[in-house]
Amino acid sequence: MLLLRSLLRQSLKCKVKCKVKCELNLAKWSSIGASEGEKRITEILKNKFPHASTIAVTDISGGCGAMYEIIVESSEFQGIRTVLQHRLVHEALKEEIKAAHGVRIVTTVPQS
């Protein structure tokens, strides 16, 4: 499980920062070994952004649910400024993250 989570994180960094198409199907692996909080947040985001090609939620607080890293790649973000993309994600998770210490949000539009 730890290896798959590591691969997912490396692939996301590659995909998000370098804009390189990675061969790993991120959506398929995003919920493997996930905590209940990660699964719940992922489901909410899947409902809010049904056309998202990538949704990845990682508890970066060591498992206590105090801080999450959330990555969403969706064509729905096309033409929307980054700050507004983040606001859409934050609004969708308002109830889930109000007790969290922090949330790191990364949003992107798929490369054609």
ZADO-1210 file (C-alpha; in nm, 4 decimals, padded with zeros to 6 digits):
<atoms>
<atom x="00.0000" y="00.0000" z="00.0000" code="MET" pos="1"/>
<atom x="00.2766" y="00.2422" z="00.0936" code="LEU" pos="2"/>
<atom x="00.4480" y="00.1808" z="-00.2419" code="LEU" pos="3"/>
<atom x="00.1269" y="00.2545" z="-00.4331" code="LEU" pos="4"/>
<atom x="00.0724" y="00.5762" z="-00.2341" code="ARG" pos="5"/>
<atom x="00.4324" y="00.6772" z="-00.3109" code="SER" pos="6"/>
<atom x="00.3833" y="00.6079" z="-00.6828" code="LEU" pos="7"/>
<atom x="00.0621" y="00.8080" z="-00.6807" code="LEU" pos="8"/>
<atom x="00.2314" y="01.1056" z="-00.5145" code="ARG" pos="9"/>
<atom x="00.5278" y="01.0953" z="-00.7589" code="GLN" pos="10"/>
<atom x="00.2944" y="01.0682" z="-01.0579" code="SER" pos="11"/>
<atom x="00.0833" y="01.3570" z="-00.9348" code="LEU" pos="12"/>
<atom x="00.3900" y="01.5750" z="-00.8934" code="LYS" pos="13"/>
<atom x="00.4955" y="01.4809" z="-01.2453" code="CYS" pos="14"/>
<atom x="00.1508" y="01.5485" z="-01.3867" code="LYS" pos="15"/>
<atom x="00.0793" y="01.8679" z="-01.1946" code="VAL" pos="16"/>
<atom x="00.4185" y="02.0381" z="-01.1915" code="LYS" pos="17"/>
<atom x="00.5769" y="01.9201" z="-01.5152" code="CYS" pos="18"/>
<atom x="00.2560" y="01.8822" z="-01.7179" code="LYS" pos="19"/>
<atom x="00.3888" y="01.5464" z="-01.8372" code="VAL" pos="20"/>
<atom x="00.1335" y="01.2786" z="-01.9197" code="LYS" pos="21"/>
<atom x="00.1989" y="00.9928" z="-01.6806" code="CYS" pos="22"/>
<atom x="00.1138" y="00.6359" z="-01.7628" code="GLU" pos="23"/>
<atom x="-00.0326" y="00.5565" z="-01.4214" code="LEU" pos="24"/>
<atom x="-00.4105" y="00.5879" z="-01.4127" code="ASN" pos="25"/>
<atom x="-00.4339" y="00.8143" z="-01.1086" code="LEU" pos="26"/>
<atom x="-00.8088" y="00.7902" z="-01.0679" code="ALA" pos="27"/>
<atom x="-00.7863" y="00.4115" z="-01.0414" code="LYS" pos="28"/>
<atom x="-00.5290" y="00.4172" z="-00.7607" code="TRP" pos="29"/>
<atom x="-00.6353" y="00.7263" z="-00.5676" code="SER" pos="30"/>
<atom x="-00.8408" y="00.5448" z="-00.3027" code="SER" pos="31"/>
<atom x="-00.6150" y="00.2438" z="-00.2366" code="ILE" pos="32"/>
<atom x="-00.5177" y="00.2362" z="00.1304" code="GLY" pos="33"/>
<atom x="-00.7034" y="00.5597" z="00.1983" code="ALA" pos="34"/>
<atom x="-00.8309" y="00.6564" z="00.5432" code="SER" pos="35"/>
<atom x="-01.2024" y="00.7088" z="00.6075" code="GLU" pos="36"/>
<atom x="-01.1543" y="01.0862" z="00.5910" code="GLY" pos="37"/>
<atom x="-00.9711" y="01.0598" z="00.2575" code="GLU" pos="38"/>
<atom x="-01.2445" y="00.8346" z="00.1158" code="LYS" pos="39"/>
<atom x="-01.5228" y="01.0668" z="00.2360" code="ARG" pos="40"/>
<atom x="-01.3562" y="01.3759" z="00.0869" code="ILE" pos="41"/>
<atom x="-01.2850" y="01.1911" z="-00.2385" code="THR" pos="42"/>
<atom x="-01.6529" y="01.0921" z="-00.2709" code="GLU" pos="43"/>
<atom x="-01.7706" y="01.4487" z="-00.2116" code="ILE" pos="44"/>
<atom x="-01.5302" y="01.5766" z="-00.4779" code="LEU" pos="45"/>
<atom x="-01.6351" y="01.3057" z="-00.7258" code="LYS" pos="46"/>
<atom x="-01.9966" y="01.4184" z="-00.6834" code="ASN" pos="47"/>
<atom x="-01.9084" y="01.7878" z="-00.7134" code="LYS" pos="48"/>
<atom x="-01.6699" y="01.7427" z="-01.0113" code="PHE" pos="49"/>
<atom x="-01.8059" y="01.4427" z="-01.2064" code="PRO" pos="50"/>
<atom x="-01.5848" y="01.5138" z="-01.5102" code="HIS" pos="51"/>
<atom x="-01.2595" y="01.5272" z="-01.3117" code="ALA" pos="52"/>
<atom x="-00.9829" y="01.3145" z="-01.4606" code="SER" pos="53"/>
<atom x="-00.7892" y="01.3141" z="-01.1314" code="THR" pos="54"/>
<atom x="-00.9023" y="01.3424" z="-00.7714" code="ILE" pos="55"/>
<atom x="-00.6435" y="01.2596" z="-00.5080" code="ALA" pos="56"/>
<atom x="-00.6794" y="01.3199" z="-00.1352" code="VAL" pos="57"/>
<atom x="-00.3941" y="01.2541" z="00.1067" code="THR" pos="58"/>
<atom x="-00.3980" y="01.2964" z="00.4830" code="ASP" pos="59"/>
<atom x="-00.0615" y="01.4693" z="00.5354" code="ILE" pos="60"/>
<atom x="-00.1040" y="01.5026" z="00.9111" code="SER" pos="61"/>
<atom x="00.0091" y="01.1499" z="00.9857" code="GLY" pos="62"/>
<atom x="-00.3366" y="00.9975" z="00.9839" code="GLY" pos="63"/>
<atom x="-00.5227" y="01.2143" z="01.2354" code="CYS" pos="64"/>
<atom x="-00.7174" y="01.4102" z="00.9715" code="GLY" pos="65"/>
<atom x="-00.5852" y="01.7525" z="01.0715" code="ALA" pos="66"/>
<atom x="-00.4382" y="01.8406" z="00.7299" code="MET" pos="67"/>
<atom x="-00.5116" y="01.7203" z="00.3781" code="TYR" pos="68"/>
<atom x="-00.3513" y="01.7597" z="00.0371" code="GLU" pos="69"/>
<atom x="-00.6199" y="01.7675" z="-00.2307" code="ILE" pos="70"/>
<atom x="-00.5478" y="01.7504" z="-00.6027" code="ILE" pos="71"/>
<atom x="-00.8248" y="01.7920" z="-00.8593" code="VAL" pos="72"/>
<atom x="-00.7732" y="01.7936" z="-01.2352" code="GLU" pos="73"/>
<atom x="-01.0901" y="01.8777" z="-01.4245" code="SER" pos="74"/>
<atom x="-01.1951" y="02.0295" z="-01.7548" code="SER" pos="75"/>
<atom x="-01.4595" y="02.2151" z="-01.5504" code="GLU" pos="76"/>
<atom x="-01.1795" y="02.4521" z="-01.4409" code="PHE" pos="77"/>
<atom x="-01.1146" y="02.5675" z="-01.7992" code="GLN" pos="78"/>
<atom x="-01.1120" y="02.9483" z="-01.8102" code="GLY" pos="79"/>
<atom x="-01.1464" y="02.9893" z="-01.4331" code="ILE" pos="80"/>
<atom x="-00.8712" y="03.1623" z="-01.2345" code="ARG" pos="81"/>
<atom x="-00.6787" y="02.9414" z="-00.9914" code="THR" pos="82"/>
<atom x="-00.8056" y="03.1218" z="-00.6819" code="VAL" pos="83"/>
<atom x="-01.1645" y="03.0611" z="-00.7946" code="LEU" pos="84"/>
<atom x="-01.0881" y="02.6940" z="-00.8694" code="GLN" pos="85"/>
<atom x="-00.9597" y="02.6570" z="-00.5135" code="HIS" pos="86"/>
<atom x="-01.2666" y="02.8341" z="-00.3779" code="ARG" pos="87"/>
<atom x="-01.4928" y="02.5838" z="-00.5603" code="LEU" pos="88"/>
<atom x="-01.3074" y="02.2923" z="-00.4006" code="VAL" pos="89"/>
<atom x="-01.3109" y="02.4596" z="-00.0592" code="HIS" pos="90"/>
<atom x="-01.6866" y="02.5312" z="-00.0826" code="GLU" pos="91"/>
<atom x="-01.7581" y="02.1684" z="-00.1730" code="ALA" pos="92"/>
<atom x="-01.5692" y="02.0548" z="00.1388" code="LEU" pos="93"/>
<atom x="-01.6764" y="02.3295" z="00.3795" code="LYS" pos="94"/>
<atom x="-01.8329" y="02.0945" z="00.6368" code="GLU" pos="95"/>
<atom x="-01.5676" y="01.8234" z="00.6047" code="GLU" pos="96"/>
<atom x="-01.2674" y="02.0490" z="00.6558" code="ILE" pos="97"/>
<atom x="-01.3915" y="02.3023" z="00.9100" code="LYS" pos="98"/>
<atom x="-01.2204" y="02.1112" z="01.1928" code="ALA" pos="99"/>
<atom x="-00.9003" y="02.0543" z="00.9921" code="ALA" pos="100"/>
<atom x="-00.5870" y="02.2509" z="01.0734" code="HIS" pos="101"/>
<atom x="-00.5120" y="02.3098" z="00.7063" code="GLY" pos="102"/>
<atom x="-00.5829" y="02.2095" z="00.3499" code="VAL" pos="103"/>
<atom x="-00.3396" y="02.2189" z="00.0595" code="ARG" pos="104"/>
<atom x="-00.5328" y="02.2442" z="-00.2692" code="ILE" pos="105"/>
<atom x="-00.3877" y="02.1946" z="-00.6173" code="VAL" pos="106"/>
<atom x="-00.6149" y="02.2330" z="-00.9191" code="THR" pos="107"/>
<atom x="-00.5332" y="02.1937" z="-01.2867" code="THR" pos="108"/>
<atom x="-00.6957" y="02.1653" z="-01.6261" code="VAL" pos="109"/>
<atom x="-00.6120" y="01.8506" z="-01.8286" code="PRO" pos="110"/>
<atom x="-00.3620" y="01.9001" z="-02.1103" code="GLN" pos="111"/>
<atom x="-00.5091" y="01.8227" z="-02.4523" code="SER" pos="112"/>
</atoms>
